Amino acid sequence: MNTQRSKPMLARSTCEAETIAEVIRKIQWLRNFVQEITLIMKILVTEYQWIPSKNRLADVRTRALDRIKFKYLTDKIMGSVNEQ
């Protein structure tokens, strides 16, 4: 965002000063809102990557696996399989 400062503004009346203050409050609110949305987008957007079939841990709960693959994946989930 551009953070350049402009010349100080001098209001010619109380009404104009209140209007300027209200506009500044709305701009600050909008700036904070945009920053929060940007942060939320960074958190929600993830990078997808392909996972080889032998490493898909969710297969334990979503597919019928043979005994060897089931044991390998459950051991991997429990942290007892060392990857090279």
NORMO-V585064 format. One record per backbone hydrogen bond with DSSP energy under -1.0 kcal/mol. CO is the residue of the C=O (numbers start at 1). NH is the residue of the N-H. If there is no record, write none. Layout:
# NORMO-V585064
co: {CO;CO}
nh: {NH;NH}
This chain:
# NORMO-V585064
co: {13;14;15;16;17;18;19;20;21;22;23;24;25;26;27;28;29;30;31;32;33;34;35;36;37;38;39;40;41;52;53;55;56;57;58;58;59;66;67;68;69;70;71;72;73;74;75}
nh: {17;18;19;20;21;22;23;24;25;26;27;28;29;30;31;32;33;34;35;36;37;38;39;40;41;42;43;44;45;55;56;57;59;60;61;62;63;70;71;72;73;74;75;76;77;78;80}
